[in-house]
Amino acid sequence: MNWEHIKTSIKEHVWGPVGSAVFHVLLIVVLVKFATQGGDVQMVTQQEVMLDTTDAKQPPQDEKRVEDQLKPPDQQQDLNTLPTDVPTIGSDDTMAGEAVAGNDRGPADLGFGGREGSTAFGLNMASTIKSPLILKGIAKGYGGRFGTGGKGKGGRPPAGVDDAIVRALRWLKAHQRGDGGWGYGSKPEGTGGNNDIAVSGLALLCFLGYGKTTSDGEFGPTVEKAINFLKTKQNAEGYFCPVKAENAFQQYPYIHSMATYALSEAYGMTRIPDLQPVMDKAVQIIVAGQQKESGGWDYQYAKGARRDTSLGAWQVQALKAALIAGCTAPGLKESLDNSVRDFKKMLDPKTGHFGYEKPGDRGNQFLGMTAASVLCLQFVGHGKDAETMTGLRALKDAKVAWENGGGEMFPLYAVYYITQCRFQESAQSFDAWKNKFVPVYLKAQDPDGHWPAMGGGQSWGDESKLGPVYTTTFACLTLETFVRFLPTYQHVEGTTAPATSPDDVIVKVL
């Protein structure tokens, strides 16, 4: 037997192709192992709703959640429910002017036109990121939009609500100015000085409230321009109303808080990096402007004897939105906790009404103050307190009538708050209330999509003078309670939710 010939044949016919195959298989295995262990891949660990056709991938158990990577460690707890204990009162902060004696304006007096100035720059959208919308617990009761079948707390919106909201958004889009803002007063695209900042904030909230962000096909450019408009109106100190010392600007806290509210929601839903410092600086103004002894707020963020329920409610809404968004401004939670004492002391236990400046004042004419107080107490984790329940009982007989405004001061303003606090109260309460306000609102909407003033200008607080952007935004936000894409609209449960919940939804914007 020729062993040399056999060895040569093996080398030529077997080892060559087999060896090559084995080598390449081993090389592929090594490369795959390296890629899977050494890559820097981020994955989402919760329920995902994709806005395109990308397939969801199941991450490894030890992968960090996307929102945990976006927030500092001390902000990673669930922020939907706040503790009910009130912290020790700290030292007073001295910022803002003096109280204006004898002032008796209503909540819709949002300031006056005047000088404008800003040192802020616009958004550099090229440097921003399209990140997931992390909506804690929103799958629970979103009216079927995320597969809940309309069995949640809000249920499916009644027929016509979605159409009414979309028509309102299209009307707002059509009347947006080139600079991204909206006008205050009779002309929606006109100019009303610093009041434009306030109504532009309300308009932006309407788009965000329906889940429309900068990535939306129809409304994305509108939202982007609105965000940019508000951002560039913030001055170097952090105020959204440039002049704060003159008496003509005594009500600028309304303007500032509405803009802060809108941009906090915008940051929370889009994670545009440029918005975080804007939000943080704006929140510091609100926290420093609080009357630490009373827990309330006043015009010019004054630290005198006067405090204002309507103005305080906007500060709380702005702070709650910022808290949910992960704001890092010091004292934010303490400020929300301190506000509880201010609202509670405005209750008149005999009537169940919360007052505007004093306990129970204007209660029968202005249920909006009772509803605003109740909602703020609910937002800060005091929804089951005796004062809150007393106020809710006082709202049971509230009426909605477009022709006379139901006898209310600023009726659209009042229904906005009543609707939200009835939603927070219970499914049964909201179900009874929606049957009152929804048919009236759908019937009153103009064919072009906007809403006129409720009451036709006959109420004490004539909302017709405030312009169609004001009236349309309040009506739209009220109807959006059903879809409540805004994190602050979500139901506040009595206990803190677990860090990971099957009701959490992540909308991945690609």
N, C-alpha and C positions, 0 to 999 in steps of 0.2 A: 504493500500500500504506500502510495506517495504522499507522505504527510506534508511535505512542503507545498505540493499542489493544492491540497485541501485548505491549508492555512491561507494561501493566496486567494482562493475562491471566496472564503468567508470574508476576508477584508474587502474584496471588490464588490461582492453582491449583497452582503448582509450588513456589515458594519456601516458602510457608507450611508444608505438611505435611512436605516433604523437609527443610527447615531444622530443623524441630522434632525430627525423627527423628535427624538428624545430631548435633544438640546433646545430646540425651539419651544417645546412644551414647557420645559423647566423655566426658560426665559420668560414666557408669558405669565406663568404662575408667580414668579418673583415680581414682575412689573405690576400685576394686579394687586398683590399684597401690599406693595409699596404705596400704590395710589390710594387704596382704601384706608390705610393707616396714617399716611402722611399728608393727605389732602386737607385743606381748610374749607370744609363743607358745612353750611348752616342749613338746618332743617327745622320744620315746624312740628311740634309734638302734639298739637291739639286738633280738634275738628277743623277742617279747612273748607272754605268756599272759594273756588278759583274763579277769577274773572276772565280766564282764557281756558284753553283746552289742555293745559299742562296736567299730567297725572300727578296725584299726591303720592309722596313717598313716606314710608314708615321709618322714622329715625331710630337710632339706637337708644336704649334706655337712659344712657348717661349724657345724651346730647343736651346742651343748654337751650332753653326756650328763647325765641327771638326777642320777646319783650324784655327778658332778663338781661339780654346783652345791650338793650337800649337804655335801661334805667340804672342809676347807681344802686349799690346793694341795699341802702336804707330805704329805697323806694319800691322794693320788689314785693311787698305785701299787698294783699287785696285792699283797695282803697274805696270800695263802694259804701262801706259802713264805718262810721266814726264812733269812738267811745262816747258814752254819755256823761262821763265825769268832767267837771269843769276844773281846769288847772288853776293854780295859785296866780293871782293877778301880779303881773310884773310891773316894771317901771313904765311910766308914760313916755310916749314918743312925741316930740314936739316938732311937727311938720304941718304946715297949712296955715291959712289965715284965721281970722276971728269970725265968730258966728255973726250972722246978719240978723239983727233984731227985727221982729215983726214980720218975718217972711212967711207968706202963707200960700206959696204957689203949690200946685199939684204936681204929681209925679211926671206928667208929660211935658213940663217945662224943662227942656233938655239943655238950655243954655242959649246963648245969643251969638250971632255972627261977629267976626272981628279979625284980628291979626292971626295969621297962620305962620308957622315956622317949624322947621324940623331939621335935625342934624342926622337923622337916620337915613340909611340907604335902602333901596328896594331889594326885593328878593333876587338872589342870583339863582334862578331856577336850574341852570345848568349844573350847579354844584349840589343840588338837592338829591334825595334818594326817594325811590318809590318802594316803600316798605309796607308790610302787612298792616291792615286795620285790625287792631286787637280789641275786640269788643267783648268785655267781660259779661258773661251771662246773657248776652243778647238773644241767643237762640231760643231762650225761654220766653215765649209769648210775643214773637215778632210778627204775628199775624200771618204765618204760613210762608214767609219769604225764605226761611231757612229750613223748611220741611217740618215745622211744628203743627201744620194743619189748622192753624187758627185757634188752637185750644189753650193758648197762653193767656196771660193776665189781660192783655188788651183785646185779644181776639182779632179776627179779620176786620179791617176797616169796612164800615158800611159802604154800600154801593155809591159811587160818585166821589168818595173822598180822595182816592188816588188821582183821579182825573182833575179834581179841583186843585190839588197841590201842584201837579205838573203845569197846569195852566197858569197858576200864580208864579211859578219859577220862570216860565217863559216870558211872562209880562215883566218880571224883574230883570231878566236878561236883556230884553228889548229896551229897557230904560236905563241901563247902566251907562254911565258916562265913559268917555275915553280914558280917563285917569283911573278907572276902576271903582269909583264911588257912586253913590246915589244922592239925589238932592232932597233936602228937607223943606217941606212946605207944599205949595200948590202944584209945582212942577217937579215931577219925579226925577228929571234929569237936570234940574236947576242947581243953584248953589244956595246953601243956607249956613255958611260959615262952619263953625265947629259942630253944629248939629248934624252936618253931613256925616261926621264920624260915627255918631250914634246910630243913625238909620242904616248906614252901610254895615255896621256890625250886626244889626238885626237881619239885614238882607243876607249876609254871609251865613248866619245861623240857619236860615231857611234852607239853603242849599245843602249845608252839612247835615241838617236834620233829616234830609231825604237820602242821605248816603252819597251825595254828589261831591266828589273831591276833585283835585287838579287832574286826575287821570280819566275823568268821565268824558265820553265822546261828545255829548251835546253841551254840557255845562262846565267842562273842565277849564276852558279859557276864562269864563266868567268868574269862577272861583279863584283862579290864580290872580286875576287882576284885582279882585276884591281884597285878597290877602295882602297883596303888594301895596294897595292903597292904604290900608289900615297900618301896616308896618311902617310906612314912610311918614305917617302922621305922629309917630312917637318921638318926643324930643329927647335930648341927651339925658335928662333926669329920669325919664321913664313915663312921663305923663302923655296921654293922648289928647289933652287939651292944652295947647302951649302956654296960655296965660292963666295963671291960677290965683293971682293976688288981687285982681280988680273985681269990684262988686258985680260987674256985668257977667262975670264968669263964675258966679257963686255956685252954680249947679253943675259945674264940670264933673263932679264925681259920677253923675249919671253917664256922661259921655265916656269917661275913662273906664268904668266898669263894663259897659256894653261892648266896647272894643276889646277889653281884656277877656271877657267871656268868649267872644267869637274866636279870637286868636288862640286861646287855650284849647278850645274844641278843635280848631284847625290843626294845632300841633299834635294833640292827642290822636287824631284820626289819620294824619299823614306822616308824622315824624319828620317834617321838613326841618333840617338842623338849624337854619337861620331863625326859626321862630322860638326856640327855647330861651335864648337870652332876652328876647322881646317880652315873652310871657313872664319870666322871672323878675325882670325890672318892674313890669306893670303890677305884679302881685305885691311887690315890696311897698309900692305906693299905697295900696289898699290896706295892707297890714299896718303900716305906720300911721295911716289916717284914722284908724279905729280909736274910739274913745275907750281906753282900757278899763276905766272904772265902770262905765255903763255897759260896754260891749256893743254900742251902736255906732252909727256914722251920721255925719251932718254935711250940709253944703260946705264946700271948700275944705272938706275933711277937718272942719273946725273942732276944737276940743272944749266947747262951751257947754251950757246946760241943755241946749236943744239937741234932739236926735230925731231921725226921720225913718219911719218904717219902710216906705216905698224905696227910698234910696238905699237903705240897708239891705233890702232883699236882692238888689242887683249886685251888691258887693258879695253877698253869700253865693249867688249863682256863679259869679266869676271865680271865686275862690274854690268852690267845689269842682268846677270844671278843670281848674289848674291842678288841684290835688289829684284828680283821677289821671290827668295827663302826665303826672310825675314831676310837678314843679318842685324845685329845690330851694325856693325862697324860705329863709328861716321865719318861724312864727306863724306859718300858714295854718296848720292844724289848730294851734292855740287860738288864733283869731276866730276860726269857725266855732270852736268850743265856747269862746267868750260871747259870741253873738246870741247864744241861747238865752242868757239872762236878759238881754235887751228885748228880745221878742216876747218873752214870757211876761215881763212886767207891763206890757201894753194891753194885756187881757182885762176886760171888764167881766168878772165872773157872773154878774147879774144878767147881762145880755148875751154873753158868749162871743162878743165882738172884740177884735184887736184894733187898737187905735192907730192913727196916723202920726200924731205927735205926743198924745197923751192916752192913757188907758181908755179904750172904747170910743174915742172921739170920732165922729162922722161914721160910726158903725153902720147905721141903717142905710146910709146913702152910699157908702163906699165899702162894699163887701170885698173889694180887691185887697184891702189892707188885712182883713182877716185871712183871706186865702193866701196872700203872700207870706204872712207870718207862719201859717200852718205849714206851707210848703218848705220854708226854710228850716223849720224844726224837724220836718221829716227828712230833709236832706242831711241834717247833721246828726241823725240817729235818735231823734226824740219823737218818733211818730206815734208811740203808744203812751206818751205822757198825758197827764190829766188836762193840761192846758191845750194840747193839740186836739184831743178828742172833743173838748168843749167847743173849740173853734169849728171843727168839722160838723158838729150838730147844728151850729148856727148857719151853716152853708146849705143845709138840706133843702131849704125852700127857695134857694136862689132861682131867679127866672132869667130867661133869655128871650128878648123881644127886640127885633131890629128897629122897629119904627120909633120906639121911645127909649131904647137902651135898657129896658127893664127898670127904669128909675135910677140907674147907677151913674155915679161919676166915672168918667172914663170907662165905659162898659167893655170895650174890647180888651182893655188892660185887665179888667176884673175877670172876665171869662178865661183869659189866658192862664191866670193863676188858679182859678177854681177848677178848671179842667185838669191841671197837673196834680193838684193835691187830692182830688177825688180819685184819680188814677192811682196815686200812691196809697190811698186808704184801703181799697179792696176792689176785687173784680166786680162785686155786686154794686158797690157805690158808683164805680165808673160806668157800668152798664146802664144804670138808671140815668146818670147825667148825660151820657152821649145821646140818648134819645131826645133830650131837650135841646142840645146845642147844634148837633150835626144838621138836622133838616133846615134850621134857620140859617146856618152859615152857607150851605149849598145853594139855597134859594137866593141869598143876598149877593152872591158873587156876580160881578159884571161879566158879560160874555167875553170881554177881552182878557179876563183873568185876574183883575184887581178887585179889591173890596173897597167900597166907600165907607164912610164913618157910620158906625152903629148909632142909631138915634137921630140921624140926619142933622146933627149940629144942635140938637135941642137939650142935650144934657149939660149939667154944670161944667163938666170938663169936656168942652167941645173938641172932640178928636178930629173933626173935619178940618180944623185949622192946622193940624199937624201934618197933613199931606197924605197922599195915597200910598207912598212907600211905607210910612208908619202903619197905616191901617191894614195894608196888605200883609206886611210881615207878621203882625200880631195875629191876624186871622190864620195865616198859613202855619205859623208855629203851633197854634192851638190845635189845628187838624193833624199836625204831625205827631201829636201825642200818641196816635195809634201806631205809627211806624218807629218812632223814637230811636232813630239812629244815633242821636246825640247821647253820649254816655251819661250826661246828667239827667236825661229823661228816664233812665232805667229805674225799675222799682228798687227801692232801698229796703232790703230785708232786715229783720231784727237781729240777725247774727252774721258774723263774718263768714263769707263763703270760702270753701277750700281753695288752695292755690291753683289747683287744676280741676276744672269742672267740665262735664260733658255738654253743659250749656254755653261754654265759651266758643266763640266763633272767630276764626282768623280769616280775613279776606285778603288774599295775596294779590297785590296789585303788581302786574308785570308789564 
